[in-house]
Amino acid sequence: MFGGNQYETPFFNAILQYAQKGIIPFHTPGHKEGKGVHDNLRSFVGQNAFRIDLSELEAFEYGHNPEEVLHEAQKLAAEAFGADYTFFLVNGTTSGIETMIMAAIRPGDKLIIPRNVHKSIIGGMILSGARPVYLKPEVNPELGIAMGVEAPDYTAALEEHPDARAILVINPNYYGLCGDIERTVETGHAHGQVVLVDEAHGPHLRFHPDLPLSALEAGADLVAQSTHKILGSMTQSSMLHVKSEQVRVARVKTMLRLIQSTSPSYLLLASLDVARMQMATQGEQLLTRAIELAEQARERINRIKGLYCFGKEIIGQHGVYNVDPTKLTISVKGIGFTGMMAETILRNRYGIQVELSDLYNVLLIISIGDTQEDTDRVVAALEDLATHQVGIGDHVKRLAEVTYKLRPPDLPKQFMVPRDAIFASLRAIPFKEAAGQVSAEILAPYPPGIPVVCPGEEITREIIDYLELVKEVGIYIQGPEDYRLEKIKVVDQFI
Ligand SMILES: Cc1ncc(COP(=O)(O)O)c(C=O)c1O
């Protein structure tokens, strides 16, 4: 199905062969193949991981340098994922997102993005000098989460901003919800835009027919994926795929050099090589198992009184074109817990750690690494939680009602691009007195994680009143340096 010999792992093989030669290392890293590592760490991790924890070697063997072998491994990955070129990343998808924005955007170019983006995208805008045009996703008050942005929303933005340079799409979002990626990509291309995709939560999509469409299959230009989040590679290892007529691979490479470490960990790179091989050769079978486990757990959870774990039935709601079945978003509000409370109890009492929690939900990721025993344990824990643990009853519902009924103010006026706001001369002032000032910070109540203010935007009286109320309800506000939001950093002498 995939081009190249996908059973091969050229980078991993080369590094293993090198490690077995017994060459004495008078080079970095200082732990010298683990010999310099303290026993406390080595006795747990073992020596082998350190033997291949190398970087920046001139050659694996005569005439065979790591750059070339890496190129071969990346080529196989490009074949497997459906790209023209793939870069292995060792600084997470964060580095991939920053790189793709810098490759596609020049200072002052407009970039159309959903308002609820991950902070790496704000980082990419600060680095590139992009001028953001934000699209506000709808929040589903029942589920308490931000949904996808629909293709017509992009169309409307593109009609209003025909001079935009690129659009950015999230596919899928953290909760596994996907918009109509094919139509969105078509819309972007029809308007001459570069289509960038944050697919941090979608590296598995390509490898199973029952999963939503991957962004590369939909024709996107640049796609960043967190291989480490969902597949079998090590933390921080990600991929950036390029398949574009508008952005050159060489340009992407130049930008990646600015962003990424000059000492990429060969251990992480090897783990990407092996993870790709695993997916290309056994992906469908492994993912079938993961999907079955997730669907079975979903069904059992939905039989527990008071719990709700959405599945395909929500397809068709605003912003939901498809759903990744391997994500289990479990609403616990019906049993009188907040998601945050349930997370703590599941960890402390049942030895289960979820991926994240919000006001209503806990989110569990089911991957190729999970087993029936694992999902049995989580279902049993949820049953016990629902029947024997005492929550705060209707208080959660009231809290939630207040939160979701509070109508966030309209998007404020943008006076400066985020980059100019961040690098301007700044001062910290009491938040309550900040009306009319230009913010240098993001303020995003979580949930639902949609920023009310972004760097460069005006802080209005309405925003202050809203966020004061949000604070009173006890909702966490992500972003400000002063996490209690008593002070805020604003651009000095702007107004
Ligand atoms: C939607 C989204 N995009 C990007 C990232 C950044 O990925 P990484 O942690 O691989 O840098 C994350 C991380 O949580 C994310 O949730």
The ligand as a Tripos MOL2 file, in Angstrom:
@<TRIPOS>MOLECULE
LIG
   16    16     1     0     0
SMALL
NO_CHARGES

@<TRIPOS>ATOM
      1 C1         -3.6360   21.0070   19.3360 C.3       1 LIG1
      2 C2         -2.1720   20.9530   19.6990 C.ar      1 LIG1
      3 N1         -1.2830   21.4590   18.8290 N.ar      1 LIG1
      4 C3          0.0420   21.4360   19.0820 C.ar      1 LIG1
      5 C4          0.5290   20.9110   20.2570 C.ar      1 LIG1
      6 C5          2.0140   20.9080   20.5000 C.3       1 LIG1
      7 O1          2.5310   19.6070   20.3900 O.3       1 LIG1
      8 P1          3.8820   19.1140   21.0670 P.3       1 LIG1
      9 O2          3.5760   18.8540   22.5100 O.co2     1 LIG1
     10 O3          4.2270   17.8770   20.3040 O.co2     1 LIG1
     11 O4          4.8960   20.1890   20.9150 O.co2     1 LIG1
     12 C6         -0.3610   20.3760   21.1960 C.ar      1 LIG1
     13 C7          0.1140   19.8410   22.4690 C.2       1 LIG1
     14 O5         -0.6040   19.5150   23.3760 O.2       1 LIG1
     15 C8         -1.7570   20.4100   20.9100 C.ar      1 LIG1
     16 O6         -2.6660   19.9210   21.7680 O.3       1 LIG1
@<TRIPOS>BOND
     1     1     2 1
     2     2     3 ar
     3     2    15 ar
     4     3     4 ar
     5     4     5 ar
     6     5     6 1
     7     5    12 ar
     8     6     7 1
     9     7     8 1
    10     8     9 2
    11     8    10 1
    12     8    11 1
    13    12    13 1
    14    12    15 ar
    15    13    14 2
    16    15    16 1
@<TRIPOS>SUBSTRUCTURE
     1 LIG1         1 GROUP 0 **** ****
